[in-house]
Amino acid sequence: MYGYEITRVVKENSGGMINLTEGALYPALHKLEADGLVETTIEQIDNRSRKYYRLSKKGKKETVLRLTELADYLKSMHLLLQPVIK
């Protein structure tokens, strides 16, 4: 996806709860690119260059790792916050 498309999809998929600004998005994308977690391609659309971002192989592995860590964390928080009924 290209930058504006990412902001739109995040807003749409979060039911409008997350409004990701381009000023926050692009520095994050540039860092991910520098770290080798995303790859880019540039396409010409209506005489304009559009930069598309996608997860690299390394980025996909990192995503799986981070989602696993998040799931473990949420499971721990659920256990901690769950009321104990005796």
Sine and cosine of phi, psi and omega as CSV:
sin_phi,cos_phi,sin_psi,cos_psi,sin_omega,cos_omega
0.00,0.00,0.39,-0.92,0.11,-0.99
-1.00,-0.09,0.23,-0.97,-0.16,-0.99
-0.78,0.62,-0.82,0.58,-0.03,-1.00
-0.87,0.49,-0.63,0.78,0.01,-1.00
-0.88,0.47,-0.63,0.77,0.03,-1.00
-0.88,0.47,-0.72,0.69,0.00,-1.00
-0.88,0.47,-0.64,0.77,0.00,-1.00
-0.92,0.40,-0.69,0.72,-0.02,-1.00
-0.92,0.39,-0.65,0.76,0.03,-1.00
-0.88,0.48,-0.72,0.70,0.01,-1.00
-0.89,0.46,-0.71,0.70,-0.02,-1.00
-0.90,0.43,-0.73,0.69,-0.05,-1.00
-0.95,0.31,-0.34,0.94,0.03,-1.00
-0.99,-0.11,0.17,0.99,-0.03,-1.00
0.89,0.45,0.48,0.88,0.01,-1.00
0.99,0.13,0.03,1.00,-0.04,-1.00
-0.98,0.22,-0.43,0.90,0.02,-1.00
-0.90,-0.43,0.90,-0.45,0.03,-1.00
-0.93,-0.36,1.00,0.00,-0.06,-1.00
-0.98,0.18,0.89,-0.46,0.00,-1.00
-0.99,0.12,0.43,-0.90,0.04,-1.00
-0.90,0.44,-0.51,0.86,0.04,-1.00
-0.91,0.41,-0.44,0.90,0.07,-1.00
-1.00,-0.01,-0.55,0.83,-0.09,-1.00
-0.94,0.34,-0.78,0.63,-0.15,-0.99
-0.90,0.44,-0.66,0.76,0.09,-1.00
-0.87,0.49,-0.60,0.80,0.03,-1.00
-0.92,0.40,-0.69,0.72,0.02,-1.00
-0.89,0.46,-0.65,0.76,0.01,-1.00
-0.90,0.43,-0.62,0.79,0.04,-1.00
-0.92,0.39,-0.70,0.71,0.02,-1.00
-0.87,0.49,-0.63,0.78,0.03,-1.00
-0.92,0.40,-0.70,0.71,0.02,-1.00
-0.88,0.47,-0.55,0.84,0.01,-1.00
-0.99,0.11,-0.03,1.00,0.03,-1.00
0.98,0.19,0.29,0.96,-0.04,-1.00
-1.00,-0.04,-0.35,0.94,0.12,-0.99
-0.78,-0.63,0.45,-0.89,0.08,-1.00
-0.89,-0.46,0.44,-0.90,-0.03,-1.00
-0.80,-0.60,0.46,-0.89,0.18,-0.98
-0.70,-0.71,0.49,-0.87,0.01,-1.00
-0.89,-0.45,0.77,-0.64,0.02,-1.00
-0.82,-0.57,0.52,-0.85,0.06,-1.00
-1.00,-0.02,0.88,-0.48,0.03,-1.00
-0.82,-0.57,0.90,-0.44,0.01,-1.00
0.76,0.65,0.79,0.61,0.03,-1.00
0.89,0.45,0.32,0.95,0.06,-1.00
-0.82,-0.58,0.56,-0.83,0.09,-1.00
-1.00,0.09,0.71,-0.70,0.04,-1.00
-0.80,-0.60,0.80,-0.60,-0.04,-1.00
-0.99,-0.12,0.85,-0.53,0.00,-1.00
-0.97,-0.22,0.63,-0.77,-0.01,-1.00
-0.90,-0.44,0.62,-0.78,0.12,-0.99
-0.52,-0.86,0.45,-0.90,0.02,-1.00
-0.90,0.43,0.67,-0.74,0.12,-0.99
-0.99,0.14,0.08,-1.00,0.06,-1.00
-0.86,0.51,-0.70,0.72,0.05,-1.00
-0.89,0.46,-0.63,0.77,0.01,-1.00
-0.91,0.42,-0.61,0.79,0.04,-1.00
-0.91,0.42,-0.67,0.74,0.04,-1.00
-0.89,0.45,-0.68,0.73,0.01,-1.00
-0.90,0.44,-0.61,0.79,0.03,-1.00
-0.89,0.46,-0.72,0.70,0.03,-1.00
-0.87,0.49,-0.70,0.72,0.02,-1.00
-0.87,0.49,-0.74,0.67,-0.03,-1.00
-0.92,0.40,-0.61,0.79,0.03,-1.00
-0.93,0.38,-0.58,0.81,0.07,-1.00
-0.90,0.43,-0.70,0.72,0.05,-1.00
-0.88,0.48,-0.67,0.75,0.01,-1.00
-0.90,0.44,-0.69,0.72,0.01,-1.00
-0.88,0.48,-0.67,0.74,0.04,-1.00
-0.90,0.44,-0.67,0.74,0.02,-1.00
-0.89,0.46,-0.73,0.69,0.00,-1.00
-0.90,0.44,-0.61,0.79,0.04,-1.00
-0.89,0.45,-0.67,0.74,0.04,-1.00
-0.90,0.44,-0.68,0.73,0.01,-1.00
-0.91,0.42,-0.62,0.79,0.03,-1.00
-0.89,0.47,-0.69,0.72,0.02,-1.00
-0.90,0.43,-0.64,0.77,0.01,-1.00
-0.93,0.38,-0.62,0.79,-0.11,-0.99
-1.00,-0.04,-0.15,0.99,-0.01,-1.00
-0.94,0.33,0.79,-0.61,0.02,-1.00
-0.93,0.37,0.64,-0.77,0.03,-1.00
-1.00,-0.08,0.87,-0.50,0.01,-1.00
-0.97,-0.25,0.84,-0.54,-0.02,-1.00
-0.93,-0.38,0.00,0.00,0.00,0.00
